[in-house]
Amino acid sequence: RHRVAMQHPDIRYGALGAEPVPVIVASGTAARRRFALAGRAAVAVGCVAAVLCVAFLASGDAPGPSSVLAAVSAKQPSLAKGKAGPPPVRPPASGYTGPKVKIDFYMEAMCPGCKYFGTGDLVSMLNGLADYVTLRAIPYGNAALNTTVGSPHFGEIACQHGPDECLGNKIELCMMHQYPDWTVWFPAFKCIEKSDELPYNASVKCLPENNMDLAAVLKCANGPEGEKLHQDAGKETANLSPPHSFTPWLVVDGTAMNSSELLGDLVNQVCTRLPGDILPSLAFCHPRFKQATGGMQLYGGREGGLCYPAR
């Protein structure tokens, strides 16, 4: 028998530091054998489907990676061909169906502050309050549209961190356009933002790992559809009221979080907008949560640096 103790109660979207893992205590030859089989299955297919993992662990045989891949291919032929099917939409674990807090995250793919915030404070909030929010990301940030008539670059977007950032913005926009539910696209988005590689290189790894069709997303990003999505993101960003002063720029239920202090107070900003009758059941919204954890830090503002528009 196994005794499993989770190091964190509900870590769905990862953490800024080392990812939490189950602590498993077991003994006996049978337990070691099952652990070995589980490890092989994880390496071979990443436990693509829970049913396959269960079947694999229950088996008395120890198939090699090729036979495991064959089993997965039989279940999902598209994976064997390098194409991904649509990831499943995760239903709210809490069963909450009331009004949700709307979070609009205005950012740019290579801004250090955006990367820290998007994989730090934002993730920390989602780990406790994901079922109570809706999330949008708008990758454009401090990019600028060339409006000089007669310029050879008229109508083109110049991103703050160069062409690689423009491509990264479009990859993320196309990914969100093709997979609209935020609970589906966010794991790949976080993976890209967490990477030290260029957005394109990160997406080559992150999209397939999250069962997304990389070829379809890149076709969009490198074509007119991606350009239109980028232009639309630019128009939305330009029409912000008040205008954004830096990135990451967050708008919570229509209210701009226009200081690093407000960004660092994201959990409280969400909690104060939720129906009062559900707050007693939410540990994240209890005043003692902040006392116990010391609150959250705006990693982007203090470590990575906010990104400011060109003057």
C-alpha positions in Angstrom: 0.0 0.0 0.0 1.1 3.5 -0.7 0.9 6.5 1.5 0.8 9.7 -0.6 1.2 13.1 1.0 1.0 16.1 -1.4 3.4 18.9 -0.5 0.9 21.5 -1.6 -2.9 21.1 -1.3 -3.9 22.2 -4.8 -1.2 23.1 -7.3 -2.8 22.9 -10.7 -0.8 25.4 -12.6 2.7 24.8 -11.2 4.8 27.1 -9.0 7.5 29.8 -9.5 10.1 27.5 -8.0 10.5 23.8 -8.1 7.3 22.1 -9.2 5.6 20.2 -6.3 5.6 16.5 -6.4 3.8 13.8 -4.5 5.9 12.2 -1.6 5.3 8.5 -1.9 6.2 6.1 0.8 6.1 2.4 -0.1 7.9 -0.9 0.6 8.2 -4.3 -0.8 9.2 -5.8 -4.2 5.7 -5.3 -5.7 5.8 -1.6 -4.8 9.3 -1.1 -6.4 8.1 -3.0 -9.5 5.1 -0.7 -9.8 7.2 2.4 -9.4 9.6 1.2 -12.1 6.7 0.6 -14.5 5.2 4.0 -13.7 8.5 5.6 -14.4 8.8 4.0 -17.8 5.3 5.0 -18.7 6.0 8.6 -17.7 9.2 8.8 -19.8 7.6 7.1 -22.9 4.3 8.9 -23.1 4.0 11.3 -20.3 0.9 9.4 -19.0 -1.1 10.8 -22.0 -4.3 9.3 -20.6 -5.1 8.2 -17.1 -6.7 5.0 -18.3 -3.5 3.9 -20.0 -1.5 4.6 -16.9 -3.8 2.5 -14.8 -3.7 -0.3 -17.3 0.1 -0.1 -17.5 0.6 -0.1 -13.7 -1.8 -3.1 -13.3 0.0 -5.1 -15.9 2.4 -7.8 -14.8 4.6 -7.4 -17.8 7.2 -4.6 -18.3 6.9 -3.4 -21.9 9.6 -1.2 -23.4 9.0 2.3 -24.7 8.2 1.2 -28.2 5.3 -1.0 -27.1 4.0 1.7 -24.9 4.1 4.2 -27.8 2.3 1.7 -29.9 -0.4 1.4 -27.3 -0.8 5.2 -27.2 -0.9 5.4 -30.9 -3.7 2.9 -31.0 -5.7 5.1 -28.7 -4.7 8.4 -30.3 -3.3 7.9 -33.8 -2.9 11.7 -34.3 -0.1 11.7 -31.6 2.0 9.2 -33.6 1.8 11.5 -36.6 2.9 14.5 -34.6 -0.5 16.1 -34.6 -2.4 16.9 -31.5 -6.1 16.6 -30.7 -7.9 19.3 -28.7 -7.0 19.2 -25.0 -9.9 18.5 -22.7 -11.6 21.4 -20.9 -11.2 21.1 -17.2 -14.5 21.5 -15.3 -14.4 23.6 -12.1 -13.3 21.3 -9.3 -15.2 23.4 -6.8 -18.5 23.2 -8.7 -18.8 26.9 -8.6 -21.1 28.3 -11.3 -21.6 31.9 -10.0 -20.2 35.2 -11.5 -16.5 35.1 -12.1 -13.9 37.8 -11.8 -12.5 38.9 -15.2 -8.8 39.3 -15.5 -7.2 40.8 -18.6 -3.4 40.4 -18.7 -1.7 42.9 -21.1 1.8 41.8 -21.7 4.6 41.1 -24.3 6.3 37.8 -24.9 9.8 38.8 -23.9 9.3 41.4 -21.2 11.1 40.1 -18.1 8.5 41.5 -15.8 5.7 39.9 -17.7 7.5 36.5 -17.6 8.0 36.8 -13.8 4.5 37.9 -13.1 2.9 35.4 -15.5 4.7 32.5 -14.0 4.7 33.8 -10.4 2.0 35.9 -8.8 -0.6 35.0 -11.5 0.1 31.3 -11.1 -0.1 31.6 -7.3 -3.5 33.2 -7.6 -4.7 30.6 -10.0 -3.6 27.8 -7.8 -6.2 28.9 -5.2 -8.9 30.8 -7.2 -8.9 29.3 -10.8 -12.5 28.3 -10.6 -13.6 31.8 -9.7 -11.9 33.8 -12.5 -11.8 34.1 -16.3 -8.4 34.9 -17.8 -7.4 36.6 -21.0 -3.8 37.4 -22.1 -3.3 40.2 -24.7 0.3 39.9 -26.0 1.3 43.3 -27.5 2.4 45.5 -24.6 4.7 48.3 -25.6 4.9 47.5 -29.3 4.3 50.4 -31.8 2.5 50.5 -35.1 4.2 52.4 -37.8 1.7 55.1 -39.0 4.1 57.1 -41.1 2.6 57.5 -44.6 5.2 56.8 -47.2 7.4 54.7 -44.9 8.4 51.3 -46.3 7.3 49.9 -43.0 4.0 51.6 -42.9 1.4 49.5 -41.1 4.0 47.2 -39.5 4.4 46.5 -35.8 7.7 47.1 -34.1 7.9 45.1 -30.9 9.9 46.5 -27.9 12.2 43.5 -27.8 12.5 43.0 -31.5 11.1 40.6 -34.2 11.4 37.5 -32.0 9.0 39.1 -29.6 6.6 39.9 -32.4 6.6 36.3 -33.4 6.2 35.2 -29.8 3.2 37.5 -29.4 1.6 36.0 -32.5 2.3 32.4 -31.5 0.5 33.0 -28.1 -2.4 34.9 -29.8 -2.9 32.1 -32.3 -2.7 29.5 -29.6 -5.4 31.3 -27.6 -7.5 31.8 -30.7 -7.4 28.1 -31.6 -7.9 27.0 -28.0 -10.2 29.6 -26.5 -10.7 28.2 -23.0 -8.0 29.7 -20.8 -7.7 26.5 -18.7 -6.6 24.8 -21.9 -4.1 27.3 -23.2 -2.6 28.5 -20.0 -0.3 25.5 -19.3 1.4 26.0 -22.7 1.5 29.8 -22.2 3.1 29.4 -18.8 5.6 27.0 -20.3 6.6 29.5 -23.0 6.9 32.4 -20.6 8.8 30.3 -18.1 11.4 29.3 -20.7 14.7 31.2 -21.1 14.6 30.4 -24.8 13.2 32.5 -27.6 9.4 32.2 -27.8 9.5 30.3 -31.0 12.0 27.7 -29.7 10.0 27.4 -26.5 6.8 26.9 -28.3 8.2 24.0 -30.3 8.6 22.2 -27.0 5.7 23.6 -25.0 2.8 23.2 -27.5 3.2 19.4 -28.2 3.8 18.8 -24.5 0.4 20.2 -23.9 -1.3 18.3 -26.7 -1.6 21.3 -29.0 -1.2 21.3 -32.8 2.1 23.1 -33.3 1.9 23.1 -37.0 -1.5 24.8 -37.1 -0.4 27.4 -34.5 2.8 28.3 -36.4 0.9 28.5 -39.7 -1.4 31.0 -38.1 1.5 33.0 -36.5 3.4 33.2 -39.7 0.4 34.1 -41.8 -2.2 36.9 -42.3 -4.3 35.5 -39.5 -1.6 35.9 -36.9 -0.8 39.4 -38.2 -4.5 40.4 -37.9 -4.7 39.0 -34.3 -1.6 41.1 -33.5 -3.0 44.2 -35.0 -6.3 43.6 -33.0 -4.3 43.2 -29.8 -2.5 46.5 -30.6 -5.8 48.3 -31.0 -7.2 46.9 -27.8 -4.0 47.9 -25.9 -4.0 51.4 -27.4 -7.7 51.9 -26.4 -7.0 51.1 -22.7 -8.4 53.8 -20.4 -6.4 54.7 -18.5 -3.5 54.0 -20.9 -1.1 51.3 -19.7 2.0 52.8 -18.0 4.0 49.6 -18.1 3.8 45.9 -18.6 2.7 43.6 -17.1 -0.6 45.6 -17.0 -3.6 44.0 -15.3 -7.2 45.0 -15.6 -9.5 43.2 -13.0 -13.2 43.5 -13.7 -12.5 46.7 -15.6 -10.3 48.3 -13.0 -6.6 48.9 -13.9 -4.0 47.6 -11.4 -1.9 50.6 -12.1 0.9 50.1 -9.5 3.2 47.4 -8.5 1.5 47.3 -5.1 -1.9 46.5 -6.7 -0.3 43.8 -8.9 1.2 42.2 -5.8 -2.2 42.3 -4.2 -3.9 40.2 -6.9 -5.4 37.6 -4.5 -7.1 40.3 -2.5 -8.3 42.1 -5.6 -10.0 38.9 -6.8 -11.4 38.0 -3.4 -13.0 41.4 -2.8 -15.0 41.0 -6.0 -16.4 37.5 -5.3 -19.8 37.0 -3.7 -19.6 37.3 0.0 -21.4 34.1 0.8 -18.6 31.9 -0.7 -15.6 33.7 0.9 -15.7 31.7 4.2 -15.0 28.6 2.2 -12.0 30.0 0.4 -8.7 29.7 2.3 -7.0 32.1 -0.1 -9.4 34.8 0.8 -9.0 34.5 4.5 -7.1 37.4 6.2 -4.8 34.9 7.8 -3.7 33.6 4.5 -1.7 36.7 3.8 -0.3 36.8 7.3 0.8 33.1 7.0 2.4 33.5 3.6 3.6 37.1 3.9 1.5 37.9 0.9 2.8 37.6 -2.7 5.6 39.5 -4.3 5.6 41.1 -7.6 8.5 39.2 -9.0 8.4 41.1 -12.2 8.7 44.5 -10.6 11.6 43.6 -8.2 13.6 41.0 -10.1 12.8 41.1 -13.8 11.9 44.7 -14.1 8.7 46.3 -15.5 8.8 47.2 -19.2 7.9 50.8 -20.0 6.7 52.3 -23.3 9.2 54.3 -25.3 8.8 58.0 -24.8 
